[in-house]
Amino acid sequence: MPRYIVSHRTTYSYSSPVIQSHHLMHLAPRVVPHQTNLRHSLTIEPAPVWRSDRVDYFGNPVTLIAIEDEHRQLSVRAVSEIAVTLGPKPNLTATSAWETIATGGNAGIATEIVEYACGSRHARASRMLYDFARPSFPVGRPVLEGARHLMARIHKEFRFDSTSTDVTTPVETVLKQRSGVCQDFAHLMIAGLRAMGLPARYVSGYLLTYPPAGQKKLEGADASHAWVGVWAPETGWVEFDPTNDVINSGEHIAIAHGRDFDDVSPISGVLLGGGQHSVAVSVDVKPVS
């Protein structure tokens, strides 16, 4: 059973003092069948005057804080130790034909599944997304086999480029320019699946990465990652990573899932003061022997 220690540090620096701030954080690993959370800690400076740990609508652990000390810098460090179970690979061809699950034919599917077939801000269905996804779903194709085909197409046809998009880039722009980052590729795949009437959800977390051959892994060089959950009645949710063309990997560590990035943003909030700000993020994913 692979075991990892994940350290995620975020530092906000402000051009003028922040008088008061409130934040919502998705930094604790959620409980999922293939993961065991061994420990988790959250260090916040300046210390919050109020903190509440709870579970959000989607079942993700969240932390809400209020800070009332005047500050020009906010530092948040989350450290988690997680064990990942390597389960059997799903039989993609033994799942239902996609038409039997698509919107209009899914009356017997639970509401908490069907709601992921609905559009969201970053992953709305459109005719353009339907035309992109449709070749992966010929009549009668098993739904997860179709998802596998769509994932492979995104991996092959799109270029990873961290300079070509930001968090506000529409998925249609990503489709036109054929470039982006993991968040873009996850939103693109989700929007394509939803355009076909299929439930798909956004998964945020981390991925174990490796340095180039002969080089030492740099501290803080890892990053948050995003991939896609696709539902079939025979398997439940199966995870597809279009950035790396991988299914249900033991090197993926899930933190949260929702309709898109907005539901699972690592840190969000409102401030009184602060002016302009910059943010620095450092992530380390280390295997435990």
C-alpha positions in Angstrom: 0.0 0.0 0.0 1.7 3.2 -1.2 2.0 5.9 1.5 2.7 9.6 1.0 3.4 12.7 3.0 2.0 15.8 1.3 3.1 19.3 2.3 1.2 22.2 0.8 2.3 25.8 1.7 0.5 28.9 0.4 1.8 32.4 1.2 -0.2 35.6 0.3 1.7 38.9 0.4 -0.3 42.1 0.4 0.7 45.7 -0.6 -1.3 47.2 2.2 -2.5 45.9 5.6 -5.4 43.4 5.8 -7.6 44.5 8.6 -9.8 41.4 8.7 -10.2 38.3 6.5 -12.4 35.2 6.2 -11.3 32.1 4.3 -12.6 28.7 3.2 -10.0 26.0 2.7 -10.1 22.6 0.9 -6.8 21.3 2.1 -7.6 18.1 4.1 -7.9 14.8 2.2 -11.5 13.6 1.8 -12.5 10.0 2.8 -12.7 7.8 -0.3 -12.7 4.0 -0.7 -9.1 3.8 -2.0 -7.5 6.2 0.5 -6.8 6.1 4.2 -6.0 9.4 6.0 -3.4 8.7 8.6 -2.8 12.3 9.9 -3.5 15.9 8.9 -2.4 19.2 10.3 -3.0 22.8 9.4 -0.8 25.7 10.5 -2.0 29.3 9.9 -0.1 32.5 10.5 -1.4 34.9 11.8 -3.5 32.6 14.0 -7.3 32.8 13.3 -9.5 34.1 16.0 -12.2 31.6 14.9 -12.0 28.3 13.2 -14.6 25.7 12.2 -13.9 22.3 10.6 -16.9 20.8 8.8 -18.0 18.9 5.7 -19.4 20.7 2.6 -22.3 19.8 0.4 -20.1 17.4 -1.7 -18.7 15.6 1.3 -15.4 17.3 1.3 -13.7 18.3 4.6 -13.4 22.1 4.8 -12.0 24.6 7.2 -13.4 28.1 7.8 -11.4 30.7 9.6 -11.6 34.4 10.6 -8.5 36.5 11.1 -8.7 39.8 13.0 -5.0 40.6 13.5 -3.8 43.2 11.0 -1.3 41.6 8.6 0.6 42.0 5.3 1.2 38.3 4.9 -0.9 35.2 5.3 0.8 31.8 5.5 -1.1 28.5 5.4 0.7 25.1 5.6 -1.2 21.8 5.3 0.7 18.5 6.0 -1.1 15.2 5.4 0.0 11.5 5.5 -2.1 9.3 3.2 -2.1 5.6 2.3 -3.4 4.7 -1.1 -4.9 1.3 -1.9 -4.1 -0.1 -5.3 -7.4 -1.7 -6.4 -8.0 -3.7 -9.6 -8.4 -1.8 -12.8 -12.1 -1.6 -13.9 -13.3 -3.5 -16.9 -14.3 -0.6 -19.1 -16.0 -2.7 -21.7 -18.3 -4.3 -19.1 -20.2 -1.0 -18.4 -23.5 0.1 -19.7 -23.9 1.7 -23.1 -23.6 5.5 -22.7 -27.1 6.1 -24.1 -28.7 4.3 -21.2 -27.0 6.7 -18.7 -27.3 9.9 -20.6 -29.7 12.6 -19.5 -33.2 11.5 -20.6 -32.5 7.9 -20.0 -31.3 8.1 -16.4 -34.6 8.3 -14.4 -33.4 5.5 -12.1 -30.1 7.2 -11.2 -29.8 8.9 -7.9 -30.0 12.7 -7.7 -26.5 13.0 -6.3 -25.2 11.4 -9.5 -27.4 13.1 -12.0 -26.5 16.6 -10.7 -23.0 16.0 -12.1 -24.5 15.9 -15.6 -25.7 19.5 -15.2 -23.5 22.4 -16.3 -21.4 24.6 -14.0 -19.5 27.8 -14.5 -16.3 26.2 -15.8 -17.8 23.1 -17.5 -21.1 24.0 -19.2 -22.4 21.8 -22.0 -22.5 23.4 -25.5 -22.8 22.4 -29.1 -19.1 22.9 -29.6 -18.3 20.6 -26.7 -20.8 18.0 -27.9 -19.3 18.0 -31.4 -15.8 17.5 -29.8 -16.9 14.6 -27.5 -19.3 12.8 -29.9 -16.7 10.8 -31.9 -15.7 9.0 -28.7 -19.3 7.8 -28.2 -20.6 5.8 -31.1 -24.0 4.2 -30.6 -23.8 1.3 -28.0 -20.2 2.0 -26.8 -19.8 1.3 -23.0 -19.7 4.5 -21.1 -16.3 4.1 -19.5 -14.8 2.9 -22.8 -16.0 6.1 -24.3 -14.5 8.1 -21.5 -11.2 6.3 -22.0 -11.2 7.2 -25.7 -12.0 10.9 -24.9 -9.3 11.0 -22.3 -6.7 9.6 -24.7 -7.7 12.1 -27.4 -7.2 15.1 -25.0 -3.9 13.7 -24.0 -2.8 13.3 -27.6 -4.3 16.4 -29.2 -3.6 19.0 -26.6 -0.4 20.6 -25.5 0.5 21.3 -21.8 1.3 25.0 -21.6 1.2 26.8 -18.3 1.4 30.2 -20.0 -1.6 29.8 -22.3 -4.5 30.0 -19.8 -5.5 31.1 -16.3 -8.4 30.2 -14.0 -10.8 32.4 -15.9 -10.1 31.0 -19.4 -13.3 29.5 -20.9 -13.3 25.9 -21.8 -14.2 26.8 -25.4 -11.0 28.8 -25.7 -9.0 25.8 -24.4 -10.7 23.7 -27.1 -9.9 26.2 -29.9 -6.2 26.8 -29.0 -5.6 23.1 -28.1 -3.4 24.0 -25.0 -3.7 24.5 -21.3 -3.0 22.9 -17.9 -4.4 20.0 -15.9 -7.3 22.1 -14.7 -8.2 23.1 -18.3 -8.1 19.5 -19.5 -10.2 18.3 -16.6 -12.8 21.0 -17.3 -12.7 20.2 -21.0 -13.3 16.5 -20.5 -16.1 17.2 -18.0 -17.8 19.6 -20.3 -17.6 17.2 -23.2 -19.1 14.4 -21.1 -21.9 16.6 -19.8 -22.6 17.7 -23.4 -23.3 14.0 -24.0 -25.6 14.0 -21.0 -23.2 12.0 -18.8 -22.3 12.6 -15.1 -18.7 13.8 -14.6 -17.1 15.5 -11.7 -13.9 17.5 -11.0 -11.3 15.9 -8.6 -8.6 18.0 -7.1 -5.5 16.6 -5.3 -1.9 15.7 -5.9 0.2 13.5 -8.1 3.5 12.0 -7.3 6.0 13.4 -9.8 9.6 12.3 -10.7 12.6 14.5 -11.5 14.4 14.1 -14.9 16.8 11.2 -15.0 20.0 11.9 -13.0 18.6 14.9 -11.2 17.5 15.4 -7.7 13.9 16.2 -7.0 13.5 19.9 -6.0 11.8 20.8 -2.7 8.4 22.5 -3.3 8.5 21.7 -7.1 5.3 19.6 -7.1 1.9 21.2 -7.6 -1.8 20.6 -7.1 -3.4 18.4 -9.8 -6.8 17.9 -11.3 -8.6 15.0 -13.0 -12.0 13.6 -13.7 -14.5 11.2 -12.1 -16.9 9.4 -14.5 -19.8 7.3 -13.3 -21.1 3.9 -14.4 -23.7 1.8 -12.5 -21.4 -1.3 -12.6 -18.4 0.5 -11.1 -19.4 3.7 -9.4 -17.0 6.6 -9.9 -13.8 5.8 -11.9 -11.1 8.4 -12.2 -9.5 9.5 -15.5 -6.5 11.8 -15.8 -6.5 13.4 -19.3 -3.2 15.3 -18.6 -1.4 12.0 -18.2 -3.7 9.5 -19.9 -4.0 7.4 -16.7 -6.9 5.6 -15.0 -7.3 5.0 -11.2 -3.6 5.5 -10.4 -2.1 4.6 -7.1 0.0 7.8 -7.4 -3.0 10.1 -7.4 -4.1 11.6 -4.0 -7.6 13.0 -3.9 -8.4 16.0 -1.7 -11.9 17.1 -2.9 -14.4 16.7 -5.6 -17.2 18.9 -7.0 -18.8 20.2 -10.2 -15.6 22.2 -11.2 -12.7 24.1 -9.7 -15.0 26.7 -8.0 -16.3 24.0 -5.6 -12.9 22.8 -4.5 -10.6 25.8 -4.6 -7.8 25.2 -2.0 -8.1 28.6 -0.5 -10.8 31.3 -1.1 -12.0 34.2 1.0 -12.9 37.9 1.4 -10.6 40.6 2.8 -11.0 44.1 4.3 -7.9 45.9 3.0 -4.9 44.3 1.4 -4.6 46.3 -1.8 -2.7 44.3 -4.5 -1.5 40.8 -3.6 0.8 38.1 -4.8 0.7 34.4 -4.0 3.4 31.7 -3.7 2.6 28.0 -3.6 5.0 25.2 -2.7 4.0 21.6 -2.8 5.9 18.4 -1.9 4.7 14.9 -2.4 7.0 12.4 -0.8 6.7 8.6 -0.7 7.1 7.0 2.7 9.2 3.9 2.7 
